[in-house]
Amino acid sequence: MSVRVRYAPSPTGLQHIGGIRTALFNYFFARANGGSFILRIEDTDRERSTPEALEDLYSTLEWLGINYDEGPGKDGGFGPYVQSEREQLYKDKAAELISSGKAYPCFCSSERLDVIREEQKAAKKSIGYDRYCRGLSPDEADARIKAGEKYVIRLKVPLEGKTVFDDIILGQTGRKNKDINPDPVILKTDGFPTYHLANVIDDHAMGITHIMRAQEWIPSGPLHVLIYEAFGWKPPAYCHLPMVMGKDGQKLSKRHGSTSVSDFRKNGYLPEALVNFVSLLGWSYDDSREFFSMEDLCSLFSLEKINKSPAVFDYKKLDWFNGQYLRMKDPEELKEMLLPLLAGEGLISNPPSSGERGIFNGAFNIIRERLKLLNDVVPMLRFLFTDPGIGNAEDAIPKKMDASEAAKALVLGEKLLLEAADPPDASDEDACEAWDEVMDGRFREKAEKEKLKIGAMLQPLRLAVTASKVSPPLFPAIRLLGLDESLKRIKRLIDTLKNM
C-alpha cells in the first residue's frame, strides 16, 4: 500500500504550532515511506475563512520547507485541493445518502431549534436535535423542497449499538451511538457541506491511507466512521497525536506565550530549529539524540515512536535549540541575517557602511555565543551604534545598596578605566582577549580590596555603558565602544546617581 496523508487546515486564523506539528508528522511519515503528502484547504466555513489566513498558511509551509506533492490548481496549474471548489461533489454525495436512506432533509427553522434547546436545558436533558424530520416520508420531503422550503441534510445516526475504530497509538476506541451527536447536519442550507461530510468525502476521494491528527479530534472519529459506513467505504487508518500542552498541564494557548508560527518567525527563530524542536513534541527516535535535520526526520520518522502522553511545549528548550542552530550557521551567513535587523531598527544604514560593518564584525564573535534569537542582536548591540542614554537608573543600583553607594562603586570603576591602556584593535583577537582578562582581574582585585561583591561594581558600570541589562560581556563592550565614549557615559550616570 502506498502511503497517502494530508494536512487539511481551515484558513480561519494564523498557523498554530500544534497544527504545524500535525503537518510535520504527516510530512515526515509520507517521506519516510515514499508516499504522498497532500495539502487540502478546508474552507467551507465561509464566514470565518480569510485571505490573510490562507496567505499565512502558504508562507508558513514555505518557510519551514514543507512541500506538498499534488493538487489541481487553477487553469491547469499546481496548487492544493480547495473544498470550496468541490461544492458540487458534496451535494451529489449528500443526495446519494438520501437516496440510500442514510440521510434525510430537515426543514426545522432556527427558531424551532432554539426552543428545543431551551426546553432540553430546562429539563436537564442532553442537548441535541430531536430527529423531528427523520420520520418524514420521501414524498412529503420532495414536495416541501419543490415548494421552496429551506432545508439542511442530516445524517441518520443509528439509534442502537456502538461505533468503534482502531487507532494506531491509542488502540480501539469508540462511543455508543446514542451518545453521538443526534443526526448532525452534513449539508447546510447554502449548499456547503459541514466539516464532517467534506472531510470524509475528500479523504476517500483522495485515497488517504492514514489520518494523523490531534487527539482533540477523537470525539469526531465515530461520526466519521458512520459516514464512511453510510457510503460503504472503508475508513483510513487513524493515528491521533498527543496533545501539545503548556508547562502547567493545560492545552497550549496564548497565555503560555507565542503559539503562531508567524510570531516565532518574527521573534527571530530559525525554521530548522523550530522544525527540530516541534518534531520532538510527542516523538522520539531514542533516549538520547536531540538534533535532527529535515532530511533526517524524513528518513527516520515512524509511527511506532510516537508517544501516547501529552507533549509539553518548553519555551526555554526552544530558545536553547535556536541558540545551538544559530551557532551552527556559517559565520558569514549569520552576519547577513543579523545586519538587516540592525538596519531595520535604524541603527545602521542598509547596506551598512564600512565603518558600521567594522564595528559589527568586532562584536560578532562575542555576541554569537550568546544569541538565543536573531532579534537579540538589537538590544545587545544598540549601545555601539547610538547613545542609548541612561536608561532606567534604578537598574544601576545593586541590591542592598542605595544610589549614593552605587555612585561610589561606579567612581572606583571610572578610576580603573582612566588608568587602563588603550584597547587593541578588534582584529587582533589575542590582544583583545588579553586586555579583557587584565581588566577583569583589576576590577576583581579592587572589589576585594574595597570589600565589595564584584557584581556590585560591574552592575552600575554595565548600565552606564550600555543602558541595558542585555549586552555583550562588559569588558569587551567597553573595548568595542572605546574608552573615551565609555568614560563619558560613566560620568553621566555618576552625576545622575548622586542627584537621586
C-alpha positions as CSV (number, residue, x, y, z in Angstrom):
1,M,0.0,0.0,0.0
2,S,1.3,3.4,-1.0
3,V,1.1,5.9,1.9
4,R,-1.0,8.9,1.3
5,V,-1.5,11.5,4.0
6,R,-2.8,15.0,4.1
7,Y,-2.7,18.3,6.1
8,A,-6.1,19.9,5.9
9,P,-6.2,23.2,7.8
10,S,-9.1,25.7,7.8
11,P,-7.9,29.2,6.8
12,T,-9.6,30.9,9.7
13,G,-6.5,32.1,11.6
14,L,-2.7,32.0,11.9
15,Q,-1.0,28.7,11.7
16,H,-0.8,27.3,15.3
17,I,2.3,25.4,16.4
18,G,0.0,22.4,17.2
19,G,-1.3,22.4,13.7
20,I,2.2,22.6,12.2
21,R,3.2,19.7,14.4
22,T,0.4,17.7,12.7
23,A,1.6,18.9,9.3
24,L,5.2,17.9,10.0
25,F,4.4,14.4,11.3
26,N,2.3,13.8,8.2
27,Y,5.1,15.1,6.0
28,F,7.8,13.0,7.7
29,F,5.7,9.9,7.6
30,A,5.0,10.3,3.9
31,R,8.6,11.0,3.0
32,A,9.9,8.1,5.2
33,N,7.6,5.7,3.4
34,G,8.0,7.0,-0.2
35,G,4.4,8.2,-0.1
36,S,2.5,11.4,-0.9
37,F,1.8,14.4,1.3
38,I,-1.3,16.3,0.2
39,L,-2.4,19.8,1.1
40,R,-6.2,20.4,1.3
41,I,-7.8,23.7,2.2
42,E,-10.9,23.1,4.2
43,D,-12.6,26.5,3.7
44,T,-16.3,25.5,3.9
45,D,-16.7,27.9,6.9
46,R,-17.2,30.8,4.6
47,E,-17.8,33.4,7.3
48,R,-14.5,32.8,9.2
49,S,-12.2,31.9,6.2
50,T,-9.9,34.8,5.3
51,P,-7.3,35.5,2.5
52,E,-4.9,36.6,5.2
53,A,-5.1,33.2,7.0
54,L,-4.6,31.4,3.6
55,E,-1.5,33.5,2.9
56,D,-0.1,32.8,6.3
57,L,-0.6,29.1,5.6
58,Y,1.4,29.2,2.4
59,S,4.1,31.4,3.8
60,T,4.5,29.2,6.9
61,L,4.8,25.9,4.9
62,E,7.3,27.5,2.5
63,W,9.4,28.9,5.4
64,L,9.5,25.6,7.2
65,G,10.3,23.7,4.0
66,I,7.1,21.6,3.8
67,N,6.4,20.8,0.2
68,Y,3.1,19.2,-0.8
69,D,3.0,16.7,-3.7
70,E,-0.1,17.2,-5.8
71,G,-3.1,19.3,-6.4
72,P,-5.3,20.5,-9.2
73,G,-4.5,24.2,-9.1
74,K,-6.3,26.6,-11.4
75,D,-6.1,26.8,-15.2
76,G,-4.0,23.7,-15.2
77,G,-1.5,25.0,-12.7
78,F,-0.3,23.3,-9.5
79,G,-2.0,24.0,-6.2
80,P,-3.7,22.5,-3.2
81,Y,-7.1,20.9,-3.1
82,V,-9.7,23.6,-2.1
83,Q,-13.0,22.4,-0.7
84,S,-15.0,25.5,-1.8
85,E,-14.1,24.5,-5.4
86,R,-15.6,21.0,-4.9
87,E,-19.1,22.1,-3.8
88,Q,-21.0,20.0,-6.4
89,L,-19.2,16.8,-5.3
90,Y,-20.5,17.2,-1.8
91,K,-24.1,17.9,-3.0
92,D,-24.1,14.9,-5.2
93,K,-22.8,12.6,-2.4
94,A,-25.3,14.0,0.1
95,A,-28.1,13.3,-2.4
96,E,-26.7,9.7,-2.6
97,L,-27.1,9.3,1.1
98,I,-30.7,10.5,0.9
99,S,-31.4,8.0,-1.9
100,S,-30.0,5.1,0.1
101,G,-31.9,6.1,3.3
102,K,-28.8,7.0,5.2
103,A,-29.7,10.8,5.4
104,Y,-32.7,13.0,5.2
105,P,-33.7,16.6,4.5
106,C,-34.6,18.6,7.6
107,F,-36.8,21.7,7.4
108,C,-36.7,22.8,11.1
109,S,-36.2,26.5,11.4
110,S,-33.5,28.0,13.7
111,E,-36.3,29.3,15.9
112,R,-37.7,25.8,16.5
113,L,-34.2,24.5,17.2
114,D,-33.7,27.3,19.7
115,V,-36.9,26.4,21.5
116,I,-35.9,22.7,21.6
117,R,-32.5,23.6,23.1
118,E,-34.1,25.7,25.8
119,E,-36.6,23.0,26.7
120,Q,-33.8,20.5,26.9
121,K,-31.8,22.8,29.2
122,A,-34.8,23.3,31.5
123,A,-35.4,19.6,31.7
124,K,-31.6,19.0,32.2
125,K,-31.6,16.6,29.2
126,S,-28.8,16.2,26.7
127,I,-28.7,19.0,24.1
128,G,-29.3,17.8,20.6
129,Y,-31.6,17.6,17.6
130,D,-34.9,15.7,18.4
131,R,-35.0,14.0,15.0
132,Y,-38.3,15.7,14.2
133,C,-37.9,15.4,10.4
134,R,-36.4,11.9,10.4
135,G,-39.8,10.4,10.0
136,L,-40.9,12.5,7.0
137,S,-41.9,10.4,4.0
138,P,-39.8,10.9,0.9
139,D,-42.8,12.2,-1.0
140,E,-43.5,14.8,1.7
141,A,-39.9,15.9,1.8
142,D,-39.7,16.2,-2.0
143,A,-42.9,18.3,-2.1
144,R,-41.6,20.7,0.5
145,I,-38.3,21.0,-1.4
146,K,-40.1,21.8,-4.6
147,A,-42.2,24.3,-2.7
148,G,-39.0,26.2,-2.0
149,E,-38.6,25.5,1.7
150,K,-35.1,25.9,3.1
151,Y,-33.6,22.7,4.4
152,V,-30.4,21.1,5.6
153,I,-29.4,17.4,5.2
154,R,-28.9,15.4,8.3
155,L,-27.1,12.0,8.7
156,K,-29.2,9.2,10.2
157,V,-27.2,8.1,13.2
158,P,-28.1,4.5,14.3
159,L,-30.2,4.5,17.5
160,E,-28.7,1.4,18.9
161,G,-25.2,-0.2,19.2
162,K,-21.8,1.3,19.3
163,T,-19.3,2.6,16.7
164,V,-15.7,1.9,17.2
165,F,-12.4,2.4,15.3
166,D,-8.8,1.3,15.8
167,D,-6.2,3.9,16.5
168,I,-2.5,3.1,15.8
169,I,-1.4,4.8,19.0
170,L,-4.4,4.5,21.4
171,G,-5.9,1.2,20.3
172,Q,-9.6,0.6,19.9
173,T,-11.8,3.5,20.9
174,G,-15.4,4.5,20.2
175,R,-18.8,5.6,21.5
176,K,-22.3,4.3,21.9
177,N,-24.4,5.6,19.1
178,K,-26.9,7.2,21.5
179,D,-24.1,9.4,22.7
180,I,-23.1,10.6,19.2
181,N,-24.5,14.0,18.2
182,P,-28.0,13.0,17.1
183,D,-28.4,13.2,13.4
184,P,-25.9,16.0,12.7
185,V,-26.2,18.4,9.7
186,I,-23.9,17.3,6.9
187,L,-25.1,19.8,4.2
188,K,-26.1,23.3,5.1
189,T,-28.9,25.5,3.7
190,D,-26.3,27.3,1.5
191,G,-25.3,24.0,-0.2
192,F,-22.0,23.9,1.5
193,P,-21.0,20.8,3.4
194,T,-20.2,20.7,7.1
195,Y,-16.6,19.8,8.1
196,H,-17.6,16.1,8.8
197,L,-19.1,15.3,5.4
198,A,-16.5,17.2,3.3
199,N,-13.6,15.7,5.3
200,V,-14.8,12.1,4.8
201,I,-15.6,12.5,1.1
202,D,-12.3,14.1,0.3
203,D,-10.2,11.6,2.3
204,H,-11.9,8.8,0.4
205,A,-11.7,10.6,-3.0
206,M,-8.0,11.4,-2.5
207,G,-7.1,7.9,-1.4
208,I,-5.9,8.9,2.0
209,T,-4.4,5.9,3.8
210,H,-3.6,7.4,7.2
211,I,-5.3,10.1,9.1
212,M,-2.9,11.8,11.5
213,R,-4.4,14.5,13.6
214,A,-4.5,15.8,17.2
215,Q,-6.3,13.8,19.9
216,E,-8.8,16.6,20.3
217,W,-10.5,15.1,17.2
218,I,-11.1,11.7,18.8
219,P,-14.8,12.5,19.6
220,S,-15.5,13.1,15.9
221,G,-14.0,9.7,15.0
222,P,-17.1,7.6,15.5
223,L,-19.2,10.1,13.5
224,H,-16.7,9.9,10.6
225,V,-16.8,6.1,10.7
226,L,-20.6,6.2,10.5
227,I,-20.3,8.4,7.4
228,Y,-17.8,6.0,5.8
229,E,-20.2,3.1,6.6
230,A,-23.1,5.0,5.1
231,F,-21.2,5.3,1.8
232,G,-20.0,1.7,2.1
233,W,-16.4,2.8,2.2
234,K,-13.5,1.6,4.3
235,P,-12.0,4.2,6.7
236,P,-8.3,5.0,6.6
237,A,-6.1,4.1,9.5
238,Y,-6.4,6.6,12.4
239,C,-3.5,7.9,14.4
240,H,-4.4,10.6,16.9
241,L,-1.4,12.6,18.0
242,P,-0.7,13.5,21.6
243,M,-1.8,17.0,22.7
244,V,0.6,19.9,23.0
245,M,0.4,21.3,26.4
246,G,1.9,24.2,28.4
247,K,4.1,23.5,31.4
248,D,1.0,24.0,33.6
249,G,-0.6,20.9,32.0
250,Q,-3.2,23.0,30.1
251,K,-3.6,23.0,26.3
252,L,-1.1,25.3,24.8
253,S,-2.6,28.8,24.3
254,K,-1.5,32.4,24.1
255,R,-1.4,32.7,27.9
256,H,1.7,30.5,27.7
257,G,3.4,32.6,25.1
258,S,3.6,32.8,21.3
259,T,1.6,30.0,19.6
260,S,1.5,31.0,16.0
261,V,4.4,30.2,13.7
262,S,4.4,33.7,12.3
263,D,5.1,35.0,15.8
264,F,8.1,32.7,16.3
265,R,9.4,33.8,12.9
266,K,9.1,37.5,13.7
267,N,10.8,36.9,17.1
268,G,13.9,35.6,15.4
269,Y,13.7,31.8,15.4
270,L,15.2,29.7,12.7
271,P,13.0,27.3,10.7
272,E,15.4,24.4,11.2
273,A,15.4,25.0,15.0
274,L,11.6,25.1,15.1
275,V,11.2,22.0,13.0
276,N,13.7,20.1,15.1
277,F,12.0,21.2,18.4
278,V,8.5,20.6,17.2
279,S,9.4,17.1,15.9
280,L,10.2,16.1,19.4
281,L,6.8,17.1,20.8
282,G,5.4,13.6,21.1
283,W,8.0,11.7,19.1
284,S,11.5,10.5,19.9
285,Y,14.0,8.5,18.0
286,D,15.8,7.2,21.0
287,D,16.5,8.3,24.6
288,S,19.5,10.5,23.8
289,R,19.5,12.0,20.3
290,E,18.2,15.6,20.1
291,F,19.4,17.1,16.8
292,F,17.7,16.2,13.6
293,S,17.7,17.9,10.2
294,M,14.7,17.9,8.0
295,E,16.4,15.2,5.9
296,D,17.0,13.1,9.0
297,L,13.4,13.2,10.0
298,C,12.2,12.4,6.5
299,S,14.1,9.1,6.7
300,L,13.9,8.2,10.4
301,F,10.3,9.0,11.3
302,S,8.0,6.2,12.2
303,L,4.5,6.0,13.9
304,E,5.8,3.4,16.4
305,K,7.9,6.1,18.1
306,I,5.0,8.5,18.8
307,N,4.2,8.8,22.5
308,K,0.7,8.4,24.0
309,S,1.3,11.1,26.6
310,P,0.8,14.8,26.0
311,A,3.8,16.8,24.9
312,V,5.0,19.8,26.9
313,F,6.0,22.9,24.9
314,D,9.0,24.2,26.8
315,Y,9.9,27.7,25.5
316,K,13.3,27.7,27.2
317,K,14.2,24.5,25.5
318,L,13.1,26.0,22.1
319,D,15.4,29.0,22.9
320,W,18.2,26.6,23.6
321,F,17.7,24.8,20.3
322,N,17.6,28.1,18.4
323,G,20.8,29.2,20.0
324,Q,22.5,26.0,19.1
325,Y,21.4,26.3,15.5
326,L,22.5,29.9,15.3
327,R,26.0,28.8,16.3
328,M,25.9,26.1,13.7
329,K,25.4,28.7,11.0
330,D,28.2,29.7,8.7
331,P,29.6,32.9,10.3
332,E,29.2,34.9,7.1
333,E,25.7,33.7,6.5
334,L,24.7,34.5,10.1
335,K,26.1,38.0,9.7
336,E,24.0,38.6,6.7
337,M,20.9,37.6,8.7
338,L,21.8,39.9,11.6
339,L,22.8,43.1,9.8
340,P,19.3,43.7,8.3
341,L,17.8,43.6,11.8
342,L,20.1,46.4,13.0
343,A,19.2,48.3,9.8
344,G,15.5,47.7,10.4
345,E,15.9,49.5,13.8
346,G,17.7,52.4,12.2
347,L,20.9,51.6,14.0
348,I,22.9,51.2,10.8
349,S,22.4,52.0,7.2
350,N,21.3,49.5,4.6
351,P,23.6,48.4,3.2
352,P,26.0,49.1,6.2
353,S,28.9,51.5,5.7
354,S,32.4,50.1,6.0
355,G,32.7,51.7,9.5
356,E,29.4,50.2,10.7
357,R,30.4,46.8,9.3
358,G,33.7,47.1,11.1
359,I,32.1,47.8,14.4
360,F,29.7,44.9,13.9
361,N,32.5,42.5,12.9
362,G,34.4,43.4,16.0
363,A,31.3,42.5,18.2
364,F,30.2,39.4,16.2
365,N,32.3,36.7,17.8
366,I,31.4,38.0,21.2
367,I,27.6,38.0,20.7
368,R,27.5,34.9,18.5
369,E,28.0,32.7,21.6
370,R,25.2,34.5,23.5
371,L,22.5,34.7,20.9
372,K,19.3,32.8,21.5
373,L,17.2,34.6,18.9
374,L,18.2,36.5,15.8
375,N,16.4,39.5,17.3
376,D,18.7,39.5,20.3
377,V,21.3,41.3,18.2
378,V,19.4,44.6,18.5
379,P,19.4,45.0,22.3
380,M,22.9,43.5,22.5
381,L,24.5,46.0,20.1
382,R,22.3,49.1,20.3
383,F,24.7,50.8,22.5
384,L,27.5,50.6,19.9
385,F,25.7,52.4,17.2
386,T,23.8,55.0,19.2
387,D,23.9,56.7,22.5
388,P,21.1,54.9,24.5
389,G,21.0,57.5,27.2
390,I,20.9,56.4,30.9
391,G,18.0,54.1,30.6
392,N,16.5,53.1,34.0
393,A,18.9,54.5,36.6
394,E,17.3,52.3,39.2
395,D,18.7,49.2,37.4
396,A,22.2,50.6,38.1
397,I,21.7,50.2,41.9
398,P,22.7,46.8,43.2
399,K,20.7,45.0,45.9
400,K,21.4,46.2,49.4
401,M,22.9,49.5,48.1
402,D,21.5,52.9,47.6
403,A,22.1,55.4,44.8
404,S,25.0,57.1,46.6
405,E,26.7,53.8,47.2
406,A,26.2,52.8,43.6
407,A,27.8,56.1,42.5
408,K,30.8,55.4,44.7
409,A,31.2,51.9,43.2
410,L,31.0,53.5,39.7
411,V,33.7,56.0,40.6
412,L,36.0,53.2,41.5
413,G,35.4,51.7,38.1
414,E,35.9,55.0,36.4
415,K,39.4,55.4,38.0
416,L,40.4,51.9,36.9
417,L,39.4,52.7,33.3
418,L,41.3,56.0,33.4
419,E,44.4,54.1,34.3
420,A,43.8,51.4,31.6
421,A,45.8,51.1,28.5
422,D,44.0,51.9,25.2
423,P,42.1,48.8,23.9
424,P,43.7,47.0,21.0
425,D,42.1,46.8,17.5
426,A,39.2,44.3,17.3
427,S,41.0,42.5,14.5
428,D,43.7,41.3,17.0
429,E,41.8,38.7,18.8
430,D,44.6,37.5,21.1
431,A,45.4,41.1,22.2
432,C,41.7,41.8,22.8
433,E,41.3,38.7,24.9
434,A,44.4,39.7,26.9
435,W,43.1,43.2,27.5
436,D,39.7,41.9,28.7
437,E,41.4,39.5,31.1
438,V,43.6,42.2,32.6
439,M,40.7,44.5,33.1
440,D,38.6,41.7,34.7
441,G,41.5,40.9,37.1
442,R,41.9,44.6,38.1
443,F,38.2,45.0,38.9
444,R,38.2,41.8,40.9
445,E,41.2,43.0,42.9
446,K,39.6,46.3,43.5
447,A,36.3,44.8,44.6
448,E,38.1,42.5,47.1
449,K,40.1,45.4,48.4
450,E,37.0,47.6,48.9
451,K,35.1,44.6,50.3
452,L,32.5,44.8,47.5
453,K,31.0,42.0,45.6
454,I,32.2,42.0,42.0
455,G,28.6,42.3,40.8
456,A,28.2,45.5,42.8
457,M,31.0,47.1,40.9
458,L,30.0,45.8,37.5
459,Q,26.2,46.3,37.6
460,P,26.3,50.2,37.5
461,L,29.2,50.1,35.1
462,R,27.2,47.9,32.6
463,L,24.2,50.2,32.9
464,A,26.4,53.3,32.3
465,V,28.0,51.9,29.2
466,T,25.0,50.1,27.6
467,A,21.9,51.4,29.4
468,S,20.7,47.8,29.3
469,K,20.9,44.5,31.2
470,V,21.3,42.8,27.9
471,S,24.7,43.3,26.3
472,P,27.9,41.5,25.4
473,P,30.3,40.8,28.3
474,L,31.2,44.1,30.0
475,F,34.9,44.5,29.2
476,P,34.6,43.6,25.5
477,A,31.6,46.0,25.4
478,I,33.8,48.8,26.8
479,R,36.7,47.9,24.5
480,L,34.4,47.9,21.4
481,L,32.8,51.3,22.4
482,G,36.1,52.8,23.2
483,L,37.5,54.3,26.5
484,D,36.6,57.9,25.7
485,E,32.9,57.3,25.0
486,S,32.7,54.7,27.9
487,L,34.1,57.2,30.3
488,K,31.7,60.0,29.1
489,R,28.7,57.7,29.7
490,I,30.1,56.6,33.1
491,K,30.4,60.3,34.2
492,R,26.8,60.9,33.2
493,L,25.5,58.1,35.3
494,I,27.6,59.1,38.3
495,D,26.1,62.6,38.2
496,T,22.6,61.1,37.9
497,L,23.1,58.7,40.8
498,K,24.5,61.5,43.0
499,N,21.4,63.5,42.4
500,M,18.9,60.8,43.2
